[in-house]
Amino acid sequence: MQKTNAKRFIEAYNQIDYALRVQHNFKRSMGYSDMIRRAVAVNYIVRKYEDDLIDFGRLRNAIIHRSNDEYIIAEPHDDVVVQMEKIAKIICTPPKVMEVLNLQDVLTVNYNVDLKTVIKLISSSKFSNIPVYKEGTLLGVANGQKILNLLGKKIEEGQDLTYFIENTTVEEALQQFPEGVKYYEIVANDVTIEEVLDLFDKNRKLLLVLITKTGSMQEPPLGIVTSTNIMDMNNILENY
């Protein structure tokens, strides 16, 4: 027997309600609208669809008359049901980055490589971000724009750039990047698109997200997501 629109809508509503309470440890006593407003701060999908979710919460209260979801007094429109089910799917089973993004292999360098070599690698490989490791531990990420900014600073100081890049290790260069600017994050390989988009959304200075097996600095990188992937990730969510 085919489900009615109201039945499908209520099922999607209940899935969203349950998933958000479990994912973010919200109390059962918290009302749905309050939960959505709190989830906005921690969940990119909820933030993206906040208005829809609030409206759908009101609609849920309008189409049923009792708390057991059995006494239905109205049927929602087809488009509303489709949108509600789409949001429920993204929230309950968000796509994982490593499964849906075609990420390239990551090029890394050792801490004692000179800056000239790193610049040549960035130019020849077309990779703008090269993780730097020392004895198996991540020291930082050699970002092309940040290196360019550093070279510009050295020009202003009147330094010989050829001498600087040939006699400065990439570790020493990283130490001269501006302090207090969090331009990369490390996450585990089960990270979802929602979680990565949330990181970029909350930190406008974030340039990349580095993926390792468990999110440890002592693990080799499995992939890098940059701000250039944001549009692709949003498109995946729209068509998920």
C-alpha positions as CSV (number, residue, x, y, z in Angstrom):
1,M,0.0,0.0,0.0
2,Q,1.4,3.4,-1.0
3,K,2.1,5.8,1.8
4,T,0.2,9.1,1.9
5,N,2.1,12.3,1.8
6,A,1.3,13.0,5.4
7,K,2.7,9.6,6.5
8,R,5.9,10.2,4.4
9,F,6.2,13.7,5.9
10,I,5.8,12.6,9.5
11,E,8.3,9.8,9.0
12,A,10.9,12.2,7.6
13,Y,10.2,14.7,10.4
14,N,10.7,11.9,13.0
15,Q,14.0,10.8,11.4
16,I,15.3,14.4,11.5
17,D,14.2,14.8,15.1
18,Y,15.8,11.6,16.2
19,A,19.0,12.0,14.3
20,L,19.7,15.5,15.5
21,R,19.1,14.6,19.1
22,V,21.5,11.7,18.9
23,Q,24.2,13.5,16.9
24,H,24.3,16.5,19.1
25,N,23.1,15.1,22.4
26,F,20.0,17.2,22.7
27,K,17.6,16.3,25.5
28,R,14.3,14.6,24.6
29,S,12.5,17.3,26.6
30,M,13.8,20.1,24.2
31,G,11.1,21.2,21.7
32,Y,11.7,20.7,18.0
33,S,12.0,24.4,17.1
34,D,14.4,25.0,20.0
35,M,16.5,22.0,18.9
36,I,16.7,23.3,15.3
37,R,17.8,26.8,16.5
38,R,20.5,25.2,18.6
39,A,21.6,22.8,15.9
40,V,22.2,25.8,13.6
41,A,25.4,26.6,15.5
42,V,26.8,23.1,15.1
43,N,25.3,21.6,11.9
44,Y,25.9,23.1,8.4
45,I,22.9,21.3,6.9
46,V,20.5,22.6,9.6
47,R,22.0,26.1,9.1
48,K,21.5,25.8,5.3
49,Y,17.8,24.6,5.7
50,E,16.9,26.4,8.9
51,D,13.9,28.2,7.5
52,D,12.5,25.1,5.9
53,L,13.0,23.0,9.0
54,I,11.2,25.6,11.2
55,D,8.4,25.9,8.7
56,F,8.1,22.1,8.4
57,G,7.9,21.9,12.2
58,R,4.9,24.2,12.2
59,L,3.4,22.2,9.4
60,R,3.8,19.0,11.3
61,N,1.8,20.5,14.2
62,A,-0.8,21.6,11.7
63,I,-1.4,18.2,9.9
64,I,-1.7,16.1,13.1
65,H,-3.9,16.6,16.1
66,R,-2.4,14.1,18.5
67,S,1.1,13.3,19.7
68,N,1.0,9.7,18.4
69,D,1.2,10.9,14.8
70,E,-1.9,8.9,13.9
71,Y,-4.7,11.4,13.7
72,I,-3.9,13.3,10.5
73,I,-6.1,16.2,9.5
74,A,-4.2,17.5,6.4
75,E,-2.0,16.3,3.5
76,P,1.1,18.3,2.6
77,H,2.0,19.1,-1.0
78,D,4.2,16.8,-3.0
79,D,7.0,19.3,-3.2
80,V,7.0,19.8,0.6
81,V,7.3,16.0,1.2
82,V,10.1,15.6,-1.4
83,Q,12.1,18.5,0.3
84,M,11.5,17.1,3.8
85,E,12.7,13.6,2.7
86,K,15.7,15.1,1.0
87,I,16.8,17.0,4.1
88,A,16.1,13.9,6.3
89,K,18.4,11.8,4.1
90,I,21.2,14.4,4.2
91,I,21.0,14.7,8.0
92,C,20.5,11.0,8.8
93,T,23.0,9.6,6.3
94,P,25.3,12.4,5.2
95,P,27.7,11.6,2.3
96,K,31.3,11.0,3.3
97,V,34.0,13.1,1.7
98,M,36.3,10.2,0.8
99,E,33.4,8.3,-0.9
100,V,32.0,11.1,-3.0
101,L,34.8,13.5,-3.8
102,N,37.5,12.5,-6.3
103,L,40.5,13.6,-4.3
104,Q,44.0,13.5,-5.7
105,D,47.0,11.8,-4.0
106,V,48.7,14.1,-1.6
107,L,52.3,15.2,-2.2
108,T,54.3,15.7,1.0
109,V,57.8,16.9,1.9
110,N,60.3,16.5,4.6
111,Y,60.9,19.3,7.1
112,N,64.5,19.9,6.1
113,V,63.9,20.5,2.4
114,D,64.8,24.0,1.2
115,L,62.1,26.5,0.3
116,K,63.4,26.6,-3.3
117,T,62.6,22.9,-3.8
118,V,59.1,23.3,-2.3
119,I,58.3,26.3,-4.6
120,K,59.4,24.2,-7.6
121,L,57.2,21.3,-6.4
122,I,54.2,23.6,-6.1
123,S,54.9,24.9,-9.6
124,S,55.4,21.6,-11.3
125,S,52.8,19.6,-9.4
126,K,50.1,22.3,-9.5
127,F,49.4,21.4,-5.8
128,S,48.9,24.6,-3.8
129,N,49.2,22.8,-0.4
130,I,52.0,20.4,0.5
131,P,52.0,18.9,4.0
132,V,55.4,19.0,5.8
133,Y,56.4,16.1,8.0
134,K,59.2,15.6,10.6
135,E,59.8,12.0,11.7
136,G,56.3,11.0,10.8
137,T,54.6,14.0,12.5
138,L,52.9,16.8,10.6
139,L,54.6,20.1,11.2
140,G,52.2,22.2,9.0
141,V,51.2,22.8,5.4
142,A,53.3,24.7,2.9
143,N,50.6,26.8,1.2
144,G,51.5,28.5,-2.0
145,Q,49.8,31.8,-1.2
146,K,51.3,31.9,2.3
147,I,54.8,31.3,0.8
148,L,54.2,34.1,-1.7
149,N,53.1,36.4,1.1
150,L,56.3,35.5,3.0
151,L,58.5,36.2,-0.1
152,G,56.7,39.6,-0.5
153,K,57.6,40.4,3.1
154,K,61.2,39.5,2.4
155,I,61.3,41.8,-0.6
156,E,60.0,44.7,1.6
157,E,62.8,43.9,4.0
158,G,65.3,44.2,1.2
159,Q,66.5,40.6,1.5
160,D,68.0,38.6,-1.4
161,L,65.2,36.2,-2.4
162,T,67.6,33.7,-4.1
163,Y,69.6,33.4,-1.0
164,F,66.5,33.2,1.2
165,I,64.8,30.4,-0.7
166,E,68.0,28.4,-1.1
167,N,69.1,28.7,2.6
168,T,65.7,28.5,4.4
169,T,64.2,25.1,5.1
170,V,60.4,24.6,4.7
171,E,60.3,24.1,8.5
172,E,61.8,27.6,9.0
173,A,59.5,29.1,6.5
174,L,56.4,27.6,8.3
175,Q,57.7,29.2,11.5
176,Q,57.5,32.6,9.8
177,F,53.9,32.3,8.7
178,P,51.6,34.7,10.7
179,E,50.7,33.3,14.1
180,G,47.2,32.8,15.3
181,V,45.8,32.1,11.8
182,K,44.2,28.7,11.7
183,Y,44.4,27.9,8.0
184,Y,44.1,24.1,8.0
185,E,42.3,21.4,9.9
186,I,43.0,17.7,10.4
187,V,40.1,15.3,10.3
188,A,39.5,11.5,10.2
189,N,38.7,9.6,6.9
190,D,35.0,9.1,7.9
191,V,34.4,12.9,7.8
192,T,31.2,13.9,6.1
193,I,30.6,16.7,3.6
194,E,28.4,18.4,6.1
195,E,31.2,18.4,8.7
196,V,33.8,19.8,6.2
197,L,31.4,22.5,4.9
198,D,30.8,23.4,8.5
199,L,34.5,23.9,9.1
200,F,34.8,26.2,6.1
201,D,31.6,28.1,7.0
202,K,32.8,28.8,10.6
203,N,36.4,29.8,9.7
204,R,36.6,32.1,6.7
205,K,40.4,31.9,6.8
206,L,40.4,28.2,6.5
207,L,42.3,27.1,3.3
208,L,42.3,23.4,3.5
209,V,41.1,20.3,5.4
210,L,43.7,17.5,5.6
211,I,42.3,14.0,5.9
212,T,44.1,11.1,7.7
213,K,42.9,7.7,8.9
214,T,41.9,8.9,12.4
215,G,42.6,12.6,12.3
216,S,46.0,12.3,13.9
217,M,49.1,14.4,13.1
218,Q,51.1,11.2,13.2
219,E,49.4,9.7,10.2
220,P,50.1,10.2,6.5
221,P,47.5,12.2,4.6
222,L,44.8,10.5,2.5
223,G,43.4,13.6,0.9
224,I,43.1,17.3,1.0
225,V,39.9,19.3,0.6
226,T,40.3,23.0,-0.2
227,S,38.0,26.0,-0.6
228,T,37.8,25.2,-4.3
229,N,35.8,22.0,-3.5
230,I,33.1,23.9,-1.7
231,M,30.9,24.4,-4.7
232,D,31.3,20.7,-5.6
233,M,30.3,19.6,-2.1
234,N,27.2,21.8,-2.2
235,N,26.3,20.4,-5.5
236,I,26.6,16.9,-4.1
237,L,24.3,17.8,-1.3
238,E,21.8,19.4,-3.7
239,N,21.6,16.2,-5.8
240,Y,22.0,13.7,-3.0
